[in-house]
Amino acid sequence: MAPADDRQAVRDGEGSTPMADLAYAVLLIGVFLLLALCVRGLERL
């Protein structure tokens, strides 16, 4: 059972956790929202 778990960890990339994936997704969404706000702000000028 243990070797299969080790293989899964390697396949996921150094044992990445779902929490790290979630944090990365939130970061990307935040960057896109910030970019959209900047563009809308520039349109008003």
C-alpha positions as protocol buffer text, in pm:
chain_id: "A"
residue {
  index: 1
  type: MET
  ca { x: 0 y: 0 z: 0 }
}
residue {
  index: 2
  type: ALA
  ca { x: 280 y: 242 z: 85 }
}
residue {
  index: 3
  type: PRO
  ca { x: 462 y: 225 z: -254 }
}
residue {
  index: 4
  type: ALA
  ca { x: 141 y: 319 z: -437 }
}
residue {
  index: 5
  type: ASP
  ca { x: 104 y: 621 z: -209 }
}
residue {
  index: 6
  type: ASP
  ca { x: 464 y: 721 z: -285 }
}
residue {
  index: 7
  type: ARG
  ca { x: 401 y: 692 z: -657 }
}
residue {
  index: 8
  type: GLN
  ca { x: 91 y: 911 z: -627 }
}
residue {
  index: 9
  type: ALA
  ca { x: 291 y: 1175 z: -441 }
}
residue {
  index: 10
  type: VAL
  ca { x: 559 y: 1180 z: -711 }
}
residue {
  index: 11
  type: ARG
  ca { x: 299 y: 1197 z: -989 }
}
residue {
  index: 12
  type: ASP
  ca { x: 133 y: 1497 z: -820 }
}
residue {
  index: 13
  type: GLY
  ca { x: 466 y: 1677 z: -812 }
}
residue {
  index: 14
  type: GLU
  ca { x: 656 y: 1647 z: -484 }
}
residue {
  index: 15
  type: GLY
  ca { x: 334 y: 1570 z: -295 }
}
residue {
  index: 16
  type: SER
  ca { x: 149 y: 1895 z: -365 }
}
residue {
  index: 17
  type: THR
  ca { x: -147 y: 1944 z: -137 }
}
residue {
  index: 18
  type: PRO
  ca { x: -498 y: 2049 z: -245 }
}
residue {
  index: 19
  type: MET
  ca { x: -455 y: 2354 z: -20 }
}
residue {
  index: 20
  type: ALA
  ca { x: -160 y: 2473 z: -229 }
}
residue {
  index: 21
  type: ASP
  ca { x: -359 y: 2425 z: -550 }
}
residue {
  index: 22
  type: LEU
  ca { x: -647 y: 2622 z: -401 }
}
residue {
  index: 23
  type: ALA
  ca { x: -416 y: 2904 z: -292 }
}
residue {
  index: 24
  type: TYR
  ca { x: -265 y: 2919 z: -642 }
}
residue {
  index: 25
  type: ALA
  ca { x: -611 y: 2936 z: -803 }
}
residue {
  index: 26
  type: VAL
  ca { x: -717 y: 3215 z: -564 }
}
residue {
  index: 27
  type: LEU
  ca { x: -396 y: 3405 z: -645 }
}
residue {
  index: 28
  type: LEU
  ca { x: -460 y: 3379 z: -1019 }
}
residue {
  index: 29
  type: ILE
  ca { x: -821 y: 3495 z: -981 }
}
residue {
  index: 30
  type: GLY
  ca { x: -706 y: 3786 z: -766 }
}
residue {
  index: 31
  type: VAL
  ca { x: -452 y: 3896 z: -1027 }
}
residue {
  index: 32
  type: PHE
  ca { x: -713 y: 3886 z: -1303 }
}
residue {
  index: 33
  type: LEU
  ca { x: -959 y: 4086 z: -1090 }
}
residue {
  index: 34
  type: LEU
  ca { x: -690 y: 4345 z: -1016 }
}
residue {
  index: 35
  type: LEU
  ca { x: -608 y: 4369 z: -1386 }
}
residue {
  index: 36
  type: ALA
  ca { x: -977 y: 4413 z: -1475 }
}
residue {
  index: 37
  type: LEU
  ca { x: -1014 y: 4690 z: -1215 }
}
residue {
  index: 38
  type: CYS
  ca { x: -708 y: 4870 z: -1352 }
}
residue {
  index: 39
  type: VAL
  ca { x: -842 y: 4852 z: -1709 }
}
residue {
  index: 40
  type: ARG
  ca { x: -1183 y: 4986 z: -1601 }
}
residue {
  index: 41
  type: GLY
  ca { x: -1012 y: 5266 z: -1411 }
}
residue {
  index: 42
  type: LEU
  ca { x: -811 y: 5362 z: -1718 }
}
residue {
  index: 43
  type: GLU
  ca { x: -1126 y: 5370 z: -1931 }
}
residue {
  index: 44
  type: ARG
  ca { x: -1267 y: 5644 z: -1709 }
}
residue {
  index: 45
  type: LEU
  ca { x: -970 y: 5875 z: -1776 }
}
